Amino acid sequence: MGATYLEYPSTIGAGINHWISFESFKFKEAGTPNLNIALYIPPDALSTSYKSAYESQALGQMAGRALEELEAAGGSVSRLKANLLAKGAAAGSVITSLAAIAGTEGAAKTIMQQSKGAVVNPYIVAAYKGPSDLREHKFSFKMMPEDENESKTCVKIVNEFKAAMLPSHKGGNNQTAPSGLFGYPDEFVITYYINGDPLPNDATNPMFNIGKSVLTSCEMSYTTQDLPVFFEGTQYPVSIGMSLTFMELDIMIRERITGHEGFGIVGGH
């Protein structure tokens, strides 16, 4: 069975040359998607971000001096021990030898403050904590169908997104207090089409790609200029506002930018 295909507006690929494709797959199932929705590219769709988390840490005199000694040794612990031995430090205990250089934390701080009116260097460093979060991408669509039939298509698009983001459920005693298991929602592959062609999945990509994602938020508004308006004689709205938020499933790492996955710009191409 092929994937359900829906599009808005109906001129995508035949008048509208730039669009976004949202394909949904069952959780951890590759192969043919069960849903394919093509929508125009809204103004907020060409934005992304990259984050790295650091925190400031005060190493203190002993650890700070240890860091200095280790950097002077080129990061080699064996060379550090050799350097300390050359300075006459006792072999076998790096911490003890460094304590002889720096003194105790409290004593060093007190002596410096009282005798020289200075504060002991706390050796504050920026400690890298690793990736802090998964990337999110938001899309805000305003659908203004021209007639009842196109409004039905827009409503179908909204309902398909809602169904794909929610869990399935089997078992349980009733709908309000289920005791069975919930099935995972669908995963999405999001593809930008520029001038009718998908952005490349290699370093020649002039913008960015989005990794496999899940839909975390789907917000709708059916108000037209502060008033609810429907096609005459029907219950189908004249306008639909839809805001989607997707979260990537994989952490962004350097090799995804510099490699052949097309997640960022690489100079020289």
Secondary structure as the mmCIF struct_conf table of DSSP 4:
data_model
#
loop_
_struct_conf.conf_type_id
_struct_conf.id
_struct_conf.beg_label_comp_id
_struct_conf.beg_label_asym_id
_struct_conf.beg_label_seq_id
_struct_conf.end_label_comp_id
_struct_conf.end_label_asym_id
_struct_conf.end_label_seq_id
HELX_LH_PP_P HELX_LH_PP_P1 GLY A 2 ALA A 3
STRN STRN1 THR A 4 TYR A 8
BEND BEND1 PRO A 9 PRO A 9
TURN_TY1_P TURN_TY1_P1 SER A 10 THR A 11
STRN STRN2 ILE A 12 ILE A 12
TURN_TY1_P TURN_TY1_P2 GLY A 13 GLY A 15
STRN STRN3 ILE A 16 ILE A 16
STRN STRN4 TRP A 19 PHE A 25
TURN_TY1_P TURN_TY1_P3 PHE A 27 LYS A 28
BEND BEND2 GLY A 31 THR A 32
BEND BEND3 ASN A 34 ASN A 34
STRN STRN5 LEU A 35 TYR A 40
HELX_RH_3T_P HELX_RH_3T_P1 PRO A 43 LEU A 46
STRN STRN6 ALA A 53 ALA A 58
HELX_RH_AL_P HELX_RH_AL_P1 GLY A 60 ALA A 72
TURN_TY1_P TURN_TY1_P4 ALA A 73 GLY A 75
HELX_RH_AL_P HELX_RH_AL_P2 VAL A 77 ALA A 86
TURN_TY1_P TURN_TY1_P5 LYS A 87 GLY A 88
HELX_LH_PP_P HELX_LH_PP_P2 ALA A 89 ALA A 90
TURN_TY1_P TURN_TY1_P6 ALA A 91 GLY A 92
HELX_RH_AL_P HELX_RH_AL_P3 VAL A 94 ALA A 102
HELX_RH_AL_P HELX_RH_AL_P4 GLU A 105 LYS A 116
BEND BEND4 GLY A 117 GLY A 117
HELX_LH_PP_P HELX_LH_PP_P3 VAL A 119 ASN A 121
STRN STRN7 ILE A 124 GLY A 130
STRN STRN8 GLU A 136 MET A 143
BEND BEND5 GLU A 146 ASP A 147
HELX_RH_AL_P HELX_RH_AL_P5 GLU A 148 MET A 165
BEND BEND6 LEU A 166 LEU A 166
HELX_LH_PP_P HELX_LH_PP_P4 PRO A 167 PRO A 167
STRN STRN9 SER A 168 LYS A 170
BEND BEND7 ASN A 173 ALA A 177
BEND BEND8 GLY A 180 GLY A 180
STRN STRN10 LEU A 181 GLY A 183
HELX_LH_PP_P HELX_LH_PP_P5 TYR A 184 TYR A 184
STRN STRN11 GLU A 187 ILE A 194
TURN_TY1_P TURN_TY1_P7 ASN A 195 GLY A 196
STRN STRN12 ASP A 197 PRO A 198
HELX_LH_PP_P HELX_LH_PP_P6 LEU A 199 PRO A 200
BEND BEND9 ASN A 201 ASP A 202
TURN_TY1_P TURN_TY1_P8 ALA A 203 THR A 204
BEND BEND10 PRO A 206 MET A 207
BEND BEND11 LYS A 212 LYS A 212
STRN STRN13 SER A 213 SER A 221
STRN STRN14 THR A 223 THR A 224
TURN_TY1_P TURN_TY1_P9 GLN A 225 ASP A 226
STRN STRN15 LEU A 227 PRO A 228
STRN STRN16 PHE A 230 PHE A 230
TURN_TY1_P TURN_TY1_P10 GLU A 232 GLY A 233
BEND BEND12 THR A 234 GLN A 235
STRN STRN17 PRO A 237 PRO A 237
BEND BEND13 VAL A 238 VAL A 238
STRN STRN18 ILE A 240 GLU A 248
BEND BEND14 LEU A 249 ASP A 250
HELX_RH_AL_P HELX_RH_AL_P6 ARG A 254 THR A 258
BEND BEND15 GLY A 259 GLU A 261
BEND BEND16 PHE A 263 GLY A 264
TURN_TY1_P TURN_TY1_P11 GLY A 267 GLY A 268
#
